[in-house]
């Protein structure tokens, strides 16, 4: 017999870290290719090559909460569509390990943070101390920067999109952090890494969480499964002695062994440690994480 939505919610909530109200409720089980996320008191349902099961729709409607529906197999990243419950027309905060982030149901690519990086964000905060300098590349809305700043680090947030950098500033302010005490760089990550290396600028910590595919201003294509090792090497040139690097990707085409080999070649001599996905992502283990520590 299928588990009911209420049972799934109770099981997840019993294991969540304190002060956390954003998590994955269902990761493809018991509804195949259907993924349900709780975002505070709202639900986001994502579908891959399927339609919304009638029994799940009925259970979602019965909650009376705001529910949005998103298709994952579209090439064009459209915003989620309102399904039932109150419409969510404004941004709203969620909490993760006591840190707050603004979410937006009208955003197309993602609603604000990637929930599968929860444990990595917590580890970044644990590793940072006052005075740590952290470079967050491909930063999106800057969640890793916020966690580092909460621990007293001085962050440099780098992304190609100005709205993402603005969103990061808002997330910092939401947590009582003064954005003027941190740095924000708009532009291509590879170009900035080369620039930092020429300047001799070093960071104690670097976060590498790139998209699986991107195109720079000149139209050149970058793919994780081909180019991640080069990215690690460029970042390693900007890493201070004794520093650490978070290397992560959700590229399904890249095997864990191939990913580890690329990281090892990019930062030779570093101690490499893998990390699993959060407990609520108990379906396909697509996210690969390696912590690279220089000794």
C-alpha positions in Angstrom: 0.0 0.0 0.0 1.3 3.4 -0.9 2.3 5.7 1.9 0.1 8.7 2.3 1.4 12.3 2.0 0.8 12.9 5.7 2.9 9.9 6.7 5.7 11.0 4.4 5.6 14.5 6.0 5.8 13.0 9.5 8.7 10.7 8.7 10.7 13.5 7.1 10.0 16.1 9.8 11.1 13.6 12.5 14.6 13.5 11.0 15.1 17.1 9.9 17.7 19.3 11.5 16.4 21.9 13.9 15.0 25.1 12.5 14.4 23.6 9.0 11.2 23.9 7.1 12.3 23.2 3.5 13.0 19.7 2.5 12.1 16.9 0.0 9.0 15.1 1.0 9.0 12.5 -1.8 11.9 11.7 -4.0 10.3 9.5 -6.7 8.7 7.1 -4.2 5.8 6.1 -4.0 5.0 8.1 -7.1 7.7 7.4 -9.8 9.2 10.4 -11.5 7.3 12.7 -9.1 9.2 14.9 -6.6 7.5 16.8 -3.8 9.2 19.5 -1.9 8.0 21.3 1.2 8.9 25.0 1.2 7.8 26.3 4.6 4.0 25.9 4.4 3.9 25.5 0.6 4.4 22.6 -1.7 6.3 22.4 -5.0 5.7 19.3 -7.1 8.1 18.5 -10.0 7.3 16.0 -12.7 9.7 14.2 -15.0 8.2 12.5 -18.1 4.9 11.8 -16.3 1.6 13.5 -15.2 0.4 14.3 -11.7 -1.1 11.2 -10.0 -4.7 11.7 -9.1 -4.3 10.4 -5.6 -1.5 12.7 -4.9 -3.4 15.7 -6.3 -6.3 14.9 -4.0 -4.0 14.7 -1.0 -2.3 18.0 -1.8 -5.7 19.7 -2.3 -6.8 18.4 1.1 -3.9 20.1 2.9 -5.4 23.5 1.9 -1.8 24.8 1.4 -0.4 26.6 -1.6 0.7 24.0 -4.3 2.7 24.6 -7.4 3.5 22.3 -10.3 6.7 22.2 -12.3 7.8 20.2 -15.4 11.4 19.1 -15.3 11.7 17.7 -18.9 11.1 21.0 -20.7 14.2 22.5 -22.4 12.8 25.9 -21.6 12.8 26.4 -17.8 9.3 27.8 -17.2 8.1 28.9 -13.7 5.9 26.5 -11.8 2.2 26.7 -12.4 -0.3 27.3 -9.6 -2.2 24.0 -8.9 -4.3 24.6 -5.8 -4.5 26.4 -2.5 -3.7 30.1 -2.1 -1.6 31.7 -4.9 1.9 32.7 -3.9 2.5 36.0 -5.7 5.3 37.3 -3.6 8.7 36.0 -2.5 8.6 34.2 0.9 11.3 33.0 3.3 12.1 29.4 4.2 14.5 28.2 6.9 17.3 25.7 6.8 19.5 25.0 9.8 18.4 28.3 11.2 19.4 30.2 8.1 16.7 32.0 6.1 16.5 32.3 2.3 14.0 34.0 0.0 12.1 31.8 -2.4 10.2 32.8 -5.5 7.5 30.6 -7.2 7.7 32.9 -10.3 11.4 32.1 -10.9 12.0 29.7 -13.8 15.3 27.9 -13.2 14.9 27.3 -9.5 12.9 28.7 -6.7 15.8 30.1 -4.8 18.1 27.4 -3.4 18.8 23.8 -4.2 17.6 21.6 -1.4 19.9 18.8 -2.2 22.9 21.0 -1.1 21.6 21.3 2.5 24.3 19.2 4.1 27.0 20.9 2.0 25.8 24.3 3.1 25.9 23.2 6.8 29.5 21.8 6.3 30.6 25.1 4.7 29.4 27.0 7.7 31.1 24.5 10.0 34.4 24.8 8.2 34.4 28.6 8.1 35.7 30.7 11.0 36.0 34.5 11.4 38.6 35.7 9.0 38.2 32.9 6.4 38.1 34.2 2.9 35.6 32.2 0.7 35.0 32.4 -3.1 31.6 31.2 -4.1 31.6 30.6 -7.9 28.4 30.0 -10.0 26.8 31.3 -6.9 23.2 31.6 -8.1 21.4 33.3 -5.0 24.5 33.0 -2.9 23.3 30.4 -0.3 26.9 29.1 0.3 28.0 32.7 0.8 25.3 33.3 3.3 26.4 30.3 5.3 30.0 31.2 5.2 29.2 34.8 6.3 27.1 33.5 9.2 30.3 31.9 10.5 32.3 35.1 10.2 33.9 34.5 6.8 34.5 37.3 4.3 32.9 36.1 1.0 33.3 36.9 -2.6 30.2 35.9 -4.6 30.6 35.4 -8.3 27.8 34.9 -10.9 27.1 35.8 -14.5 23.6 37.2 -13.6 23.2 40.5 -11.8 19.8 39.6 -10.4 21.4 36.6 -8.7 23.9 38.8 -7.0 21.1 41.1 -5.9 19.2 38.1 -4.5 22.3 37.1 -2.6 22.5 40.5 -1.0 18.8 40.2 0.0 19.5 36.8 1.6 22.4 38.2 3.6 20.2 41.1 4.9 17.5 38.5 5.8 20.0 37.0 8.1 21.3 40.2 9.6 24.5 40.2 7.5 25.8 43.5 6.1 26.4 42.9 2.3 28.7 45.9 2.2 31.3 43.9 4.2 31.4 41.3 1.3 32.4 41.3 -2.3 30.3 40.6 -5.4 31.6 39.9 -8.9 29.5 39.8 -12.1 30.9 37.8 -15.0 32.2 34.6 -16.4 33.8 32.3 -13.7 36.7 31.1 -15.8 37.7 34.6 -16.7 37.5 35.7 -13.1 39.6 32.8 -11.9 42.2 33.6 -14.5 42.1 37.2 -13.3 42.5 36.3 -9.6 45.4 34.0 -10.5 47.2 36.8 -12.4 46.7 39.2 -9.5 48.0 36.6 -7.1 44.8 36.7 -5.1 44.2 33.6 -2.9 41.2 32.3 -1.0 41.0 30.0 2.0 38.0 28.2 0.6 36.4 27.9 -2.9 33.0 26.5 -3.8 32.6 25.0 -7.3 29.0 24.1 -8.1 28.6 24.8 -11.8 25.7 24.2 -14.1 26.0 21.1 -16.2 26.0 23.2 -19.4 26.8 26.8 -20.1 27.8 29.2 -22.9 30.1 32.2 -22.4 29.8 35.6 -23.9 31.7 34.5 -27.0 29.4 31.5 -27.5 31.9 28.9 -26.3 30.2 25.8 -24.8 31.3 24.5 -21.4 30.2 21.0 -20.2 30.7 19.5 -16.8 31.5 16.0 -18.1 34.3 17.3 -20.3 35.6 20.4 -18.6 35.2 20.1 -14.8 38.8 19.1 -14.3 40.0 22.3 -16.0 37.7 24.3 -13.7 39.2 22.7 -10.6 42.7 23.4 -11.9 41.9 27.1 -12.5 40.4 27.3 -9.0 43.3 25.5 -7.4 45.6 28.3 -8.7 43.6 30.7 -6.4 43.5 28.5 -3.3 45.7 29.4 -0.4 48.1 26.9 1.2 46.1 24.7 3.6 42.8 25.8 2.0 39.9 23.7 1.0 37.6 23.4 -2.0 34.0 22.1 -2.3 33.6 20.3 -5.7 30.1 19.3 -6.5 27.9 18.6 -9.5 24.4 17.2 -10.3 25.5 15.9 -13.8 24.0 12.5 -14.3 26.3 11.7 -17.2 29.4 11.9 -15.0 30.1 8.8 -12.9 31.4 9.2 -9.3 34.7 7.6 -10.4 35.2 9.9 -13.3 34.3 12.9 -11.2 36.8 11.9 -8.5 39.5 11.5 -11.2 38.8 15.0 -12.6 39.0 16.6 -9.2 42.2 14.7 -8.3 43.9 15.8 -11.5 42.8 19.4 -11.0 44.1 19.7 -7.5 46.9 17.2 -7.2 48.1 16.3 -3.7 44.8 17.3 -2.0 43.0 14.9 0.4 39.7 14.0 -1.2 36.6 13.1 0.8 33.2 12.2 -0.7 29.9 13.1 1.0 26.4 11.6 0.5 23.2 13.4 -0.4 20.8 14.5 2.4 18.7 11.7 3.9 15.5 13.0 2.2 17.0 12.6 -1.2 16.7 8.8 -1.1 16.0 8.2 -4.8 18.7 8.5 -7.5 22.1 9.5 -6.0 22.8 12.0 -8.8 24.6 14.7 -6.7 28.3 14.1 -6.4 30.3 15.9 -3.7 34.0 15.9 -3.0 35.8 18.0 -0.3 39.4 18.7 -1.4 41.7 19.7 1.5 45.2 21.0 1.0 47.6 19.9 3.7 
